[in-house]
């Protein structure tokens, strides 16, 4: 992401690495895409300095499971 989708700012910051919030105290953001039953999928947040917009990016490992997951479905756009 090169610009903020909310305000078009270039002042974006991202967390230094992908991480998992699998401590059991917060909801799983990408259910059923973790490395196994006990681990949530890894994410990396970004924040716009100017407007505060927050974006989340899924790790490559989590994205690789989307097409074959019985829990996720593709959103088909009307043409």
N, C-alpha and C positions, 0 to 999 in steps of 0.2 A: 504494500500500500504506500503510495507516494504522496497522496493528499487525503485530507479528511473528507469523507463522504458527506458530512453534515455542513461544514463551513468552508471547505476548500483550502484550509490551512496546510502549510508544509511543516508545521511544528508538531511532529508526531514522535512519540516515544514508545518503544516496545520493551517488554520484560526481557532480560538477558537470555532466557532459555525457555523451552517448553517445560511445563510442570503439571503435576496431577494433584487434584484436590480430593484424594481418596481417604481422607481422615474420618469419614462417616458423619461429620457435623454439617456439611453443606450438600445441597442437591447435586447430583451428577449432571453436568451440562451436556454430555454426549453419551447417553445411556447405551450400553451394549457395544461400545466401540473400544473399550479398554483392552489391555493386553491379556487379561483373564478376568474371572469373576470377582476377584478381590481388588483389582486396580482400575481406576477410572481412566478414561482417555486423556492424553496430555493436551494441554492448550497453552497458548501464549497470548496474553492481553496486549493491546496497544491503547494509548491514550493521546488525545489531541490536547496540547497545551492551551490552545486558544478557547475552545468551546467545551472541553471535557468529554467529548464523544469517546465511548469505549468500544473497541472492537475485539473479537476473540478469533483466534486462528487455531484450527485443529492440526495436530501433528500429522505427518505423512502416514504413520502407522494407523492412526484412527481413520484417515480418509481412505486408506486402502481397503477397509472393511465395508464401506458404505454400499457398494453395488451388490454384494453377496449377503448382506444382513437381512434377516427376516423381520427386523424391527424398524428398518428405514425404507422409505420409498422415494423414488425420483419425483420431482415436481415437473409436470409436463406443461409447457407454455403453449397457449393457443396460437396458431399461426395466422 
